[in-house]
Amino acid sequence: MATTTKADLVNNIAGAAGITKTQAEKALNALTDGIKAALAEGDKVTLVGFGTFQLSERAARQGRNPQTKEVIAIPASKSVRFKTGKALKDAVQ
């Protein structure tokens, strides 16, 4: 399985949109920055047909160090969840 990098995405965007790589990189950066900013404010980001990004909060809990068996406190945290849209699911199946 190959890995697609940011540079690969920039090349794909530039070719598909008929713009320069510099413009494509600016567009990609603007998209990712916009998603980050919205999530930081607690908003949900929905790209119809692609998917939805949203924050999920994890409660504080106790865990155990597997080597020492010592009980440790795991603090509450936030995580980004992504739920695929129907068009994306259909495209990859």
Biopython code that builds the backbone (N, CA, C, O; Angstrom):
import numpy as np
from Bio.PDB.StructureBuilder import StructureBuilder

atoms = [
    (1, "MET", "N", (0.848, -1.172, 0.000)),
    (1, "MET", "CA", (0.000, 0.000, 0.000)),
    (1, "MET", "C", (0.895, 1.236, 0.000)),
    (1, "MET", "O", (1.774, 1.374, 0.851)),
    (2, "ALA", "N", (0.670, 2.118, -0.942)),
    (2, "ALA", "CA", (1.467, 3.335, -1.065)),
    (2, "ALA", "C", (0.921, 4.429, -0.146)),
    (2, "ALA", "O", (-0.228, 4.376, 0.293)),
    (3, "THR", "N", (1.756, 5.402, 0.128)),
    (3, "THR", "CA", (1.368, 6.544, 0.939)),
    (3, "THR", "C", (1.289, 7.778, 0.057)),
    (3, "THR", "O", (2.207, 8.055, -0.715)),
    (4, "THR", "N", (0.198, 8.515, 0.171)),
    (4, "THR", "CA", (0.054, 9.774, -0.546)),
    (4, "THR", "C", (0.499, 10.895, 0.378)),
    (4, "THR", "O", (-0.005, 11.022, 1.493)),
    (5, "THR", "N", (1.435, 11.702, -0.078)),
    (5, "THR", "CA", (1.971, 12.794, 0.727)),
    (5, "THR", "C", (1.274, 14.110, 0.378)),
    (5, "THR", "O", (0.485, 14.184, -0.565)),
    (6, "LYS", "N", (1.582, 15.136, 1.154)),
    (6, "LYS", "CA", (1.036, 16.461, 0.871)),
    (6, "LYS", "C", (1.475, 16.919, -0.512)),
    (6, "LYS", "O", (0.688, 17.521, -1.242)),
    (7, "ALA", "N", (2.712, 16.644, -0.877)),
    (7, "ALA", "CA", (3.214, 17.031, -2.206)),
    (7, "ALA", "C", (2.412, 16.336, -3.311)),
    (7, "ALA", "O", (2.124, 16.941, -4.343)),
    (8, "ASP", "N", (2.057, 15.081, -3.096)),
    (8, "ASP", "CA", (1.233, 14.358, -4.071)),
    (8, "ASP", "C", (-0.138, 15.010, -4.211)),
    (8, "ASP", "O", (-0.653, 15.167, -5.318)),
    (9, "LEU", "N", (-0.723, 15.388, -3.073)),
    (9, "LEU", "CA", (-2.023, 16.060, -3.114)),
    (9, "LEU", "C", (-1.931, 17.394, -3.841)),
    (9, "LEU", "O", (-2.812, 17.741, -4.628)),
    (10, "VAL", "N", (-0.867, 18.141, -3.576)),
    (10, "VAL", "CA", (-0.664, 19.429, -4.262)),
    (10, "VAL", "C", (-0.579, 19.209, -5.770)),
    (10, "VAL", "O", (-1.192, 19.955, -6.534)),
    (11, "ASN", "N", (0.161, 18.211, -6.207)),
    (11, "ASN", "CA", (0.271, 17.906, -7.639)),
    (11, "ASN", "C", (-1.084, 17.528, -8.228)),
    (11, "ASN", "O", (-1.426, 17.967, -9.326)),
    (12, "ASN", "N", (-1.855, 16.718, -7.505)),
    (12, "ASN", "CA", (-3.181, 16.305, -7.984)),
    (12, "ASN", "C", (-4.122, 17.495, -8.094)),
    (12, "ASN", "O", (-4.845, 17.626, -9.082)),
    (13, "ILE", "N", (-4.117, 18.365, -7.087)),
    (13, "ILE", "CA", (-4.982, 19.549, -7.098)),
    (13, "ILE", "C", (-4.591, 20.464, -8.253)),
    (13, "ILE", "O", (-5.456, 20.939, -8.989)),
    (14, "ALA", "N", (-3.297, 20.712, -8.416)),
    (14, "ALA", "CA", (-2.817, 21.591, -9.483)),
    (14, "ALA", "C", (-3.240, 21.059, -10.850)),
    (14, "ALA", "O", (-3.701, 21.817, -11.703)),
    (15, "GLY", "N", (-3.082, 19.771, -11.051)),
    (15, "GLY", "CA", (-3.454, 19.182, -12.338)),
    (15, "GLY", "C", (-4.950, 19.203, -12.583)),
    (15, "GLY", "O", (-5.392, 19.525, -13.687)),
    (16, "ALA", "N", (-5.734, 18.865, -11.574)),
    (16, "ALA", "CA", (-7.186, 18.801, -11.741)),
    (16, "ALA", "C", (-7.819, 20.184, -11.896)),
    (16, "ALA", "O", (-8.789, 20.348, -12.636)),
    (17, "ALA", "N", (-7.266, 21.179, -11.193)),
    (17, "ALA", "CA", (-7.851, 22.518, -11.227)),
    (17, "ALA", "C", (-7.210, 23.419, -12.281)),
    (17, "ALA", "O", (-7.702, 24.517, -12.543)),
    (18, "GLY", "N", (-6.124, 22.961, -12.880)),
    (18, "GLY", "CA", (-5.443, 23.770, -13.887)),
    (18, "GLY", "C", (-4.806, 25.014, -13.294)),
    (18, "GLY", "O", (-4.829, 26.086, -13.900)),
    (19, "ILE", "N", (-4.231, 24.863, -12.094)),
    (19, "ILE", "CA", (-3.561, 25.981, -11.429)),
    (19, "ILE", "C", (-2.122, 25.583, -11.130)),
    (19, "ILE", "O", (-1.744, 24.423, -11.297)),
    (20, "THR", "N", (-1.317, 26.551, -10.686)),
    (20, "THR", "CA", (0.078, 26.242, -10.377)),
    (20, "THR", "C", (0.165, 25.462, -9.074)),
    (20, "THR", "O", (-0.778, 25.428, -8.283)),
    (21, "LYS", "N", (1.309, 24.843, -8.873)),
    (21, "LYS", "CA", (1.524, 24.093, -7.628)),
    (21, "LYS", "C", (1.508, 25.015, -6.418)),
    (21, "LYS", "O", (1.043, 24.626, -5.347)),
    (22, "THR", "N", (2.011, 26.234, -6.581)),
    (22, "THR", "CA", (2.006, 27.211, -5.482)),
    (22, "THR", "C", (0.581, 27.555, -5.088)),
    (22, "THR", "O", (0.254, 27.607, -3.903)),
    (23, "GLN", "N", (-0.271, 27.792, -6.087)),
    (23, "GLN", "CA", (-1.675, 28.092, -5.807)),
    (23, "GLN", "C", (-2.377, 26.888, -5.171)),
    (23, "GLN", "O", (-3.188, 27.041, -4.257)),
    (24, "ALA", "N", (-2.054, 25.696, -5.664)),
    (24, "ALA", "CA", (-2.659, 24.483, -5.117)),
    (24, "ALA", "C", (-2.241, 24.276, -3.667)),
    (24, "ALA", "O", (-3.058, 23.875, -2.837)),
    (25, "GLU", "N", (-0.980, 24.545, -3.356)),
    (25, "GLU", "CA", (-0.515, 24.398, -1.974)),
    (25, "GLU", "C", (-1.208, 25.407, -1.065)),
    (25, "GLU", "O", (-1.579, 25.075, 0.061)),
    (26, "LYS", "N", (-1.385, 26.640, -1.548)),
    (26, "LYS", "CA", (-2.100, 27.646, -0.764)),
    (26, "LYS", "C", (-3.539, 27.214, -0.506)),
    (26, "LYS", "O", (-4.060, 27.399, 0.594)),
    (27, "ALA", "N", (-4.172, 26.645, -1.508)),
    (27, "ALA", "CA", (-5.550, 26.182, -1.365)),
    (27, "ALA", "C", (-5.637, 25.032, -0.353)),
    (27, "ALA", "O", (-6.527, 25.013, 0.497)),
    (28, "LEU", "N", (-4.719, 24.087, -0.453)),
    (28, "LEU", "CA", (-4.709, 22.961, 0.481)),
    (28, "LEU", "C", (-4.443, 23.436, 1.904)),
    (28, "LEU", "O", (-5.093, 22.978, 2.843)),
    (29, "ASN", "N", (-3.493, 24.351, 2.069)),
    (29, "ASN", "CA", (-3.200, 24.904, 3.395)),
    (29, "ASN", "C", (-4.403, 25.654, 3.954)),
    (29, "ASN", "O", (-4.698, 25.553, 5.145)),
    (30, "ALA", "N", (-5.100, 26.403, 3.105)),
    (30, "ALA", "CA", (-6.284, 27.142, 3.547)),
    (30, "ALA", "C", (-7.373, 26.176, 4.010)),
    (30, "ALA", "O", (-8.047, 26.426, 5.010)),
    (31, "LEU", "N", (-7.541, 25.085, 3.287)),
    (31, "LEU", "CA", (-8.535, 24.078, 3.678)),
    (31, "LEU", "C", (-8.197, 23.464, 5.031)),
    (31, "LEU", "O", (-9.043, 23.413, 5.924)),
    (32, "THR", "N", (-6.965, 23.001, 5.180)),
    (32, "THR", "CA", (-6.597, 22.346, 6.442)),
    (32, "THR", "C", (-6.604, 23.334, 7.605)),
    (32, "THR", "O", (-7.000, 22.975, 8.713)),
    (33, "ASP", "N", (-6.169, 24.580, 7.367)),
    (33, "ASP", "CA", (-6.206, 25.592, 8.422)),
    (33, "ASP", "C", (-7.642, 25.911, 8.822)),
    (33, "ASP", "O", (-7.928, 26.100, 10.005)),
    (34, "GLY", "N", (-8.537, 25.973, 7.856)),
    (34, "GLY", "CA", (-9.948, 26.230, 8.141)),
    (34, "GLY", "C", (-10.574, 25.114, 8.963)),
    (34, "GLY", "O", (-11.350, 25.372, 9.883)),
    (35, "ILE", "N", (-10.237, 23.883, 8.633)),
    (35, "ILE", "CA", (-10.753, 22.736, 9.398)),
    (35, "ILE", "C", (-10.210, 22.782, 10.817)),
    (35, "ILE", "O", (-10.960, 22.584, 11.773)),
    (36, "LYS", "N", (-8.902, 23.044, 10.966)),
    (36, "LYS", "CA", (-8.304, 23.130, 12.307)),
    (36, "LYS", "C", (-8.961, 24.219, 13.137)),
    (36, "LYS", "O", (-9.286, 23.999, 14.304)),
    (37, "ALA", "N", (-9.163, 25.400, 12.542)),
    (37, "ALA", "CA", (-9.753, 26.527, 13.269)),
    (37, "ALA", "C", (-11.177, 26.211, 13.715)),
    (37, "ALA", "O", (-11.557, 26.517, 14.845)),
    (38, "ALA", "N", (-11.955, 25.608, 12.841)),
    (38, "ALA", "CA", (-13.334, 25.266, 13.188)),
    (38, "ALA", "C", (-13.369, 24.241, 14.317)),
    (38, "ALA", "O", (-14.165, 24.368, 15.248)),
    (39, "LEU", "N", (-12.517, 23.235, 14.238)),
    (39, "LEU", "CA", (-12.480, 22.209, 15.293)),
    (39, "LEU", "C", (-12.010, 22.806, 16.613)),
    (39, "LEU", "O", (-12.507, 22.427, 17.674)),
    (40, "ALA", "N", (-11.054, 23.739, 16.563)),
    (40, "ALA", "CA", (-10.553, 24.378, 17.776)),
    (40, "ALA", "C", (-11.652, 25.170, 18.472)),
    (40, "ALA", "O", (-11.632, 25.318, 19.694)),
    (41, "GLU", "N", (-12.610, 25.681, 17.703)),
    (41, "GLU", "CA", (-13.739, 26.408, 18.278)),
    (41, "GLU", "C", (-14.857, 25.474, 18.728)),
    (41, "GLU", "O", (-15.856, 25.925, 19.288)),
    (42, "GLY", "N", (-14.692, 24.177, 18.486)),
    (42, "GLY", "CA", (-15.706, 23.208, 18.890)),
    (42, "GLY", "C", (-16.753, 22.948, 17.828)),
    (42, "GLY", "O", (-17.742, 22.263, 18.091)),
    (43, "ASP", "N", (-16.551, 23.485, 16.622)),
    (43, "ASP", "CA", (-17.514, 23.280, 15.540)),
    (43, "ASP", "C", (-17.294, 21.931, 14.861)),
    (43, "ASP", "O", (-16.208, 21.354, 14.924)),
    (44, "LYS", "N", (-18.339, 21.450, 14.220)),
    (44, "LYS", "CA", (-18.267, 20.245, 13.407)),
    (44, "LYS", "C", (-18.078, 20.704, 11.966)),
    (44, "LYS", "O", (-18.709, 21.675, 11.548)),
    (45, "VAL", "N", (-17.222, 20.029, 11.197)),
    (45, "VAL", "CA", (-16.959, 20.381, 9.801)),
    (45, "VAL", "C", (-17.502, 19.272, 8.916)),
    (45, "VAL", "O", (-17.062, 18.125, 8.998)),
    (46, "THR", "N", (-18.468, 19.626, 8.064)),
    (46, "THR", "CA", (-19.088, 18.650, 7.173)),
    (46, "THR", "C", (-18.784, 19.012, 5.735)),
    (46, "THR", "O", (-19.102, 20.113, 5.285)),
    (47, "LEU", "N", (-18.174, 18.094, 5.019)),
    (47, "LEU", "CA", (-17.928, 18.227, 3.587)),
    (47, "LEU", "C", (-18.846, 17.201, 2.924)),
    (47, "LEU", "O", (-18.541, 16.009, 2.907)),
    (48, "VAL", "N", (-19.966, 17.666, 2.380)),
    (48, "VAL", "CA", (-20.997, 16.781, 1.845)),
    (48, "VAL", "C", (-20.398, 15.829, 0.814)),
    (48, "VAL", "O", (-19.705, 16.255, -0.110)),
    (49, "GLY", "N", (-20.669, 14.559, 0.980)),
    (49, "GLY", "CA", (-20.165, 13.536, 0.082)),
    (49, "GLY", "C", (-18.790, 13.019, 0.462)),
    (49, "GLY", "O", (-18.390, 11.945, 0.015)),
    (50, "PHE", "N", (-18.061, 13.768, 1.280)),
    (50, "PHE", "CA", (-16.718, 13.348, 1.695)),
    (50, "PHE", "C", (-16.742, 12.814, 3.120)),
    (50, "PHE", "O", (-16.372, 11.667, 3.370)),
    (51, "GLY", "N", (-17.182, 13.660, 4.058)),
    (51, "GLY", "CA", (-17.237, 13.204, 5.435)),
    (51, "GLY", "C", (-17.353, 14.350, 6.417)),
    (51, "GLY", "O", (-17.447, 15.516, 6.032)),
    (52, "THR", "N", (-17.345, 13.996, 7.701)),
    (52, "THR", "CA", (-17.513, 14.954, 8.779)),
    (52, "THR", "C", (-16.391, 14.805, 9.791)),
    (52, "THR", "O", (-16.075, 13.698, 10.226)),
    (53, "PHE", "N", (-15.789, 15.938, 10.163)),
    (53, "PHE", "CA", (-14.786, 15.991, 11.216)),
    (53, "PHE", "C", (-15.466, 16.576, 12.449)),
    (53, "PHE", "O", (-16.184, 17.570, 12.347)),
    (54, "GLN", "N", (-15.248, 15.969, 13.613)),
    (54, "GLN", "CA", (-15.759, 16.559, 14.841)),
    (54, "GLN", "C", (-14.905, 16.142, 16.021)),
    (54, "GLN", "O", (-14.211, 15.127, 15.987)),
    (55, "LEU", "N", (-14.974, 16.959, 17.073)),
    (55, "LEU", "CA", (-14.221, 16.670, 18.286)),
    (55, "LEU", "C", (-14.966, 15.666, 19.135)),
    (55, "LEU", "O", (-16.196, 15.663, 19.193)),
    (56, "SER", "N", (-14.217, 14.833, 19.778)),
    (56, "SER", "CA", (-14.756, 13.866, 20.717)),
    (56, "SER", "C", (-13.986, 14.035, 22.013)),
    (56, "SER", "O", (-12.756, 14.092, 22.007)),
    (57, "GLU", "N", (-14.702, 14.114, 23.117)),
    (57, "GLU", "CA", (-14.034, 14.276, 24.403)),
    (57, "GLU", "C", (-13.938, 12.936, 25.115)),
    (57, "GLU", "O", (-14.906, 12.180, 25.196)),
    (58, "ARG", "N", (-12.757, 12.668, 25.623)),
    (58, "ARG", "CA", (-12.520, 11.448, 26.391)),
    (58, "ARG", "C", (-12.445, 11.826, 27.859)),
    (58, "ARG", "O", (-11.735, 12.760, 28.232)),
    (59, "ALA", "N", (-13.167, 11.112, 28.675)),
    (59, "ALA", "CA", (-13.166, 11.393, 30.112)),
    (59, "ALA", "C", (-11.852, 10.927, 30.735)),
    (59, "ALA", "O", (-11.165, 10.059, 30.196)),
    (60, "ALA", "N", (-11.521, 11.518, 31.874)),
    (60, "ALA", "CA", (-10.344, 11.062, 32.630)),
    (60, "ALA", "C", (-10.615, 9.637, 33.106)),
    (60, "ALA", "O", (-11.755, 9.274, 33.398)),
    (61, "ARG", "N", (-9.575, 8.852, 33.178)),
    (61, "ARG", "CA", (-9.756, 7.453, 33.611)),
    (61, "ARG", "C", (-8.464, 6.936, 34.206)),
    (61, "ARG", "O", (-7.425, 7.594, 34.155)),
    (62, "GLN", "N", (-8.549, 5.750, 34.768)),
    (62, "GLN", "CA", (-7.351, 5.113, 35.314)),
    (62, "GLN", "C", (-6.867, 4.061, 34.326)),
    (62, "GLN", "O", (-7.656, 3.345, 33.709)),
    (63, "GLY", "N", (-5.554, 3.988, 34.194)),
    (63, "GLY", "CA", (-4.937, 2.981, 33.347)),
    (63, "GLY", "C", (-3.902, 2.219, 34.146)),
    (63, "GLY", "O", (-3.745, 2.444, 35.346)),
    (64, "ARG", "N", (-3.209, 1.334, 33.495)),
    (64, "ARG", "CA", (-2.207, 0.531, 34.192)),
    (64, "ARG", "C", (-0.966, 0.435, 33.313)),
    (64, "ARG", "O", (-1.059, 0.134, 32.123)),
    (65, "ASN", "N", (0.196, 0.693, 33.911)),
    (65, "ASN", "CA", (1.457, 0.539, 33.206)),
    (65, "ASN", "C", (1.673, -0.959, 33.000)),
    (65, "ASN", "O", (1.758, -1.700, 33.979)),
    (66, "PRO", "N", (1.764, -1.422, 31.758)),
    (66, "PRO", "CA", (1.868, -2.859, 31.522)),
    (66, "PRO", "C", (3.165, -3.494, 32.047)),
    (66, "PRO", "O", (3.204, -4.694, 32.318)),
    (67, "GLN", "N", (4.210, -2.695, 32.188)),
    (67, "GLN", "CA", (5.476, -3.263, 32.675)),
    (67, "GLN", "C", (5.505, -3.380, 34.181)),
    (67, "GLN", "O", (5.942, -4.393, 34.727)),
    (68, "THR", "N", (5.035, -2.327, 34.860)),
    (68, "THR", "CA", (5.138, -2.318, 36.331)),
    (68, "THR", "C", (3.816, -2.662, 37.015)),
    (68, "THR", "O", (3.784, -2.893, 38.223)),
    (69, "LYS", "N", (2.736, -2.698, 36.255)),
    (69, "LYS", "CA", (1.384, -2.936, 36.779)),
    (69, "LYS", "C", (0.908, -1.802, 37.683)),
    (69, "LYS", "O", (-0.097, -1.942, 38.379)),
    (70, "GLU", "N", (1.628, -0.678, 37.676)),
    (70, "GLU", "CA", (1.274, 0.468, 38.498)),
    (70, "GLU", "C", (0.048, 1.163, 37.904)),
    (70, "GLU", "O", (-0.038, 1.336, 36.688)),
    (71, "VAL", "N", (-0.896, 1.559, 38.755)),
    (71, "VAL", "CA", (-2.078, 2.286, 38.317)),
    (71, "VAL", "C", (-1.671, 3.737, 38.066)),
    (71, "VAL", "O", (-1.007, 4.361, 38.893)),
    (72, "ILE", "N", (-2.085, 4.265, 36.902)),
    (72, "ILE", "CA", (-1.756, 5.646, 36.557)),
    (72, "ILE", "C", (-3.046, 6.381, 36.188)),
    (72, "ILE", "O", (-4.014, 5.775, 35.728)),
    (73, "ALA", "N", (-3.037, 7.686, 36.398)),
    (73, "ALA", "CA", (-4.179, 8.513, 36.031)),
    (73, "ALA", "C", (-3.987, 9.009, 34.603)),
    (73, "ALA", "O", (-2.953, 9.592, 34.277)),
    (74, "ILE", "N", (-4.976, 8.781, 33.764)),
    (74, "ILE", "CA", (-4.940, 9.266, 32.386)),
    (74, "ILE", "C", (-5.876, 10.467, 32.334)),
    (74, "ILE", "O", (-7.073, 10.325, 32.583)),
    (75, "PRO", "N", (-5.352, 11.645, 32.015)),
    (75, "PRO", "CA", (-6.186, 12.851, 32.042)),
    (75, "PRO", "C", (-7.216, 12.873, 30.910)),
    (75, "PRO", "O", (-7.078, 12.159, 29.916)),
    (76, "ALA", "N", (-8.240, 13.696, 31.075)),
    (76, "ALA", "CA", (-9.234, 13.894, 30.026)),
    (76, "ALA", "C", (-8.537, 14.494, 28.804)),
    (76, "ALA", "O", (-7.556, 15.226, 28.938)),
    (77, "SER", "N", (-9.043, 14.184, 27.630)),
    (77, "SER", "CA", (-8.431, 14.713, 26.407)),
    (77, "SER", "C", (-9.478, 14.845, 25.313)),
    (77, "SER", "O", (-10.595, 14.340, 25.427)),
    (78, "LYS", "N", (-9.087, 15.537, 24.250)),
    (78, "LYS", "CA", (-9.951, 15.694, 23.086)),
    (78, "LYS", "C", (-9.307, 14.980, 21.912)),
    (78, "LYS", "O", (-8.083, 14.922, 21.795)),
    (79, "SER", "N", (-10.145, 14.442, 21.051)),
    (79, "SER", "CA", (-9.668, 13.707, 19.897)),
    (79, "SER", "C", (-10.521, 14.102, 18.689)),
    (79, "SER", "O", (-11.697, 14.428, 18.846)),
    (80, "VAL", "N", (-9.948, 14.077, 17.504)),
    (80, "VAL", "CA", (-10.705, 14.370, 16.292)),
    (80, "VAL", "C", (-11.219, 13.059, 15.720)),
    (80, "VAL", "O", (-10.468, 12.097, 15.561)),
    (81, "ARG", "N", (-12.500, 13.036, 15.418)),
    (81, "ARG", "CA", (-13.128, 11.869, 14.792)),
    (81, "ARG", "C", (-13.506, 12.236, 13.362)),
    (81, "ARG", "O", (-13.852, 13.383, 13.078)),
    (82, "PHE", "N", (-13.439, 11.262, 12.470)),
    (82, "PHE", "CA", (-13.842, 11.459, 11.079)),
    (82, "PHE", "C", (-14.831, 10.378, 10.704)),
    (82, "PHE", "O", (-14.557, 9.188, 10.864)),
    (83, "LYS", "N", (-15.972, 10.791, 10.210)),
    (83, "LYS", "CA", (-16.986, 9.845, 9.739)),
    (83, "LYS", "C", (-17.125, 10.043, 8.240)),
    (83, "LYS", "O", (-17.422, 11.145, 7.778)),
    (84, "THR", "N", (-16.913, 8.987, 7.487)),
    (84, "THR", "CA", (-16.947, 9.094, 6.028)),
    (84, "THR", "C", (-18.364, 9.331, 5.517)),
    (84, "THR", "O", (-19.344, 8.846, 6.082)),
    (85, "GLY", "N", (-18.438, 10.093, 4.428)),
    (85, "GLY", "CA", (-19.707, 10.321, 3.745)),
    (85, "GLY", "C", (-20.005, 9.183, 2.780)),
    (85, "GLY", "O", (-19.125, 8.389, 2.445)),
    (86, "LYS", "N", (-21.246, 9.114, 2.342)),
    (86, "LYS", "CA", (-21.682, 8.023, 1.472)),
    (86, "LYS", "C", (-20.892, 7.986, 0.159)),
    (86, "LYS", "O", (-20.478, 6.914, -0.283)),
    (87, "ALA", "N", (-20.684, 9.137, -0.460)),
    (87, "ALA", "CA", (-19.978, 9.166, -1.750)),
    (87, "ALA", "C", (-18.548, 8.649, -1.589)),
    (87, "ALA", "O", (-18.053, 7.940, -2.466)),
    (88, "LEU", "N", (-17.881, 8.987, -0.497)),
    (88, "LEU", "CA", (-16.522, 8.504, -0.265)),
    (88, "LEU", "C", (-16.540, 6.999, -0.026)),
    (88, "LEU", "O", (-15.706, 6.278, -0.573)),
    (89, "LYS", "N", (-17.470, 6.521, 0.777)),
    (89, "LYS", "CA", (-17.574, 5.084, 1.021)),
    (89, "LYS", "C", (-17.771, 4.317, -0.285)),
    (89, "LYS", "O", (-17.124, 3.301, -0.536)),
    (90, "ASP", "N", (-18.691, 4.840, -1.115)),
    (90, "ASP", "CA", (-18.959, 4.180, -2.386)),
    (90, "ASP", "C", (-17.763, 4.206, -3.322)),
    (90, "ASP", "O", (-17.550, 3.259, -4.079)),
    (91, "ALA", "N", (-16.978, 5.278, -3.283)),
    (91, "ALA", "CA", (-15.821, 5.421, -4.170)),
    (91, "ALA", "C", (-14.694, 4.461, -3.824)),
    (91, "ALA", "O", (-13.938, 4.054, -4.707)),
    (92, "VAL", "N", (-14.568, 4.094, -2.550)),
    (92, "VAL", "CA", (-13.449, 3.240, -2.146)),
    (92, "VAL", "C", (-13.831, 1.770, -2.015)),
    (92, "VAL", "O", (-12.965, 0.934, -1.762)),
    (93, "GLN", "N", (-15.078, 1.448, -2.178)),
    (93, "GLN", "CA", (-15.485, 0.043, -2.060)),
    (93, "GLN", "C", (-15.491, -0.666, -3.381)),
    (93, "GLN", "O", (-15.812, -1.853, -3.442)),
]
sb = StructureBuilder()
sb.init_structure("model")
sb.init_model(0)
sb.init_chain("A")
sb.init_seg("    ")
for serial, (resi, resn, name, xyz) in enumerate(atoms, 1):
    if name == "N":
        sb.init_residue(resn, " ", resi, " ")
    sb.init_atom(name, np.array(xyz, "f"), 0.0, 1.0, " ", f" {name:<3s}", serial, name[0])
structure = sb.get_structure()
